[in-house]
Each structure stands twice: as C-alpha cells, then as structure tokens.
Amino acid sequence: MTLDIWLFAAVCFFLLDFCAALRVFSGRTLQDRLIAANVATTLGCAGGLALTVSLGELIIPVLAGLITCIIFATTFRMSQDLRGEA
C-alpha cells in the first residue's frame, strides 16, 4: 500500500480549511470574518488543486476557481462598505 502524497496534501488543506471556516462564524469583528473567509477560500482552492493532481479530474479546478472568484468578489464588496467606518 502506497501513500498518495497529493491526496494527503489535499486532506491536510481541507482540514485547515475547516478550521479557518470555523473562524468565519466565531470572529469578533466583520474584518476578522472577512479575512477568515479569504483564508478559508485560499486553502480550499489549494486543496482542490492538490485533489486534481491526485485524481486527475479537470472539473475540480474549474469549480474551485468559480467558487473562489465568487467568494473573493463578495468579500471585496463587503470590505468596500466598511471603508467609511472606523
């Protein structure tokens, strides 16, 4: 039995992604939640790319890229609303 290092990397990325996603719900301020959402999205995308190398399915990076663009655009728009506050 051999260990697929890319699958192991994907599992580690998804575990870290889950931990960052927990921070989205428990963050104290909106800025903290936005940063946690960006970190979780980046880790999820990296996990998707590692899973793509492991499985060889090319639909995974397309879906990961689409979801990443939507989440980054949403967090960018939410951060623009905060510019006047402080």
DARA-V541159 format. One record per pair of residues at least 12 apart in sequence whose ideal C-beta (glycine too) atoms are under 6 Angstrom apart, sorted by the first residue. I is the first residue (numbers start at 1). GAP is how many residues later the second one is. Records with the same first field share a line. If there is no record, write none. Layout:
# DARA-V541159
I->GAP  GAP
This chain:
# DARA-V541159
4->50
6->44  47  48
7->47
9->41
10->37  40  41
13->30  33  34  37
14->33
16->27
17->23  26  27  30
20->16  19  20  23
21->19
23->13
24->12  13
34->41  45
37->38
38->37
41->27  30
45->19  23
48->12  16
49->12
